[in-house]
C-alpha cells in the first residue's frame, strides 16, 4: 500500500479514536452534571416507628425529603426524639427536636429508574431539654434525692452517610442509610455534660453509628 494511503488510513483511525474518546468524556460529564429536578421524594424511618410503637426507652420519628439534581440529591431530615435511661443511682430523660441538612451523591449514573447507591454528608443540629435525678447516700446523713437539668440545650455534629434507595413500584421506594456521626458539640448545658443528643446519640462515645431503614414516596414534577 502506498505511503500516502497508509498516512491517510492512520490519520483516519486516529481521528475516529479521538472522536470516540471525546464522546465518552462528554457523556460521562453529562451524567455528572447538575440537572433540572424532576421530582421530590419524601420518606420516614421504619425502625424509629417500630421502637415508638413498642414503647422502647428511645422513642422518635423522622421525616426526610430529597430532590434530584442529576446525580446530586440535596436532602433535609427532621425528627423528634426522647430517651429514658436508668443510671447507677438515678434516672435520666430528655426530649427534643433535630434536623439534618446535606447532600447525597449517586453512583448509579445510568439507571433509568434513578435507583441509588450513594455516599453523602450531613450537618445535624438539635434543640432539647434533659434532666437527671439521682440518689445520694452519705455515711452519716439521711439519703437525699437530687436533680439537675439542662432546659435549653443545643448541639451540633457532622455525619458521613452511605446506603441504597430502590424503586419498588411506581412512586414507592425503599432503602437504608448507614451513618457515621462525629464531632458532637453542645451548648447551654450548665447542669451537667449532655448524656444523649437527639438525632445523634451518646456524645461521650465520640464516634457514633446510626442506621435507618426507610420507605419513600416520590412526587414527580409536571413537565
Secondary structure by P-SEA (a helix, b strand, c coil): ccaaaaaaaaaaaaaaaaaaaaaaaaaaaaaacccccccccccccaaaaaaaaacccccbbbbbbbbbcccbbbbbbbbcbbbbbbcccccccccccccccbbbbbcccccccccccccccbbbbbbbbbbbbbccccccccbbbbbbbbcccccccccccccccccccccbbbbbbbbbccccccccccccccccccccccccccbbbbbbbbbbbbbbccc
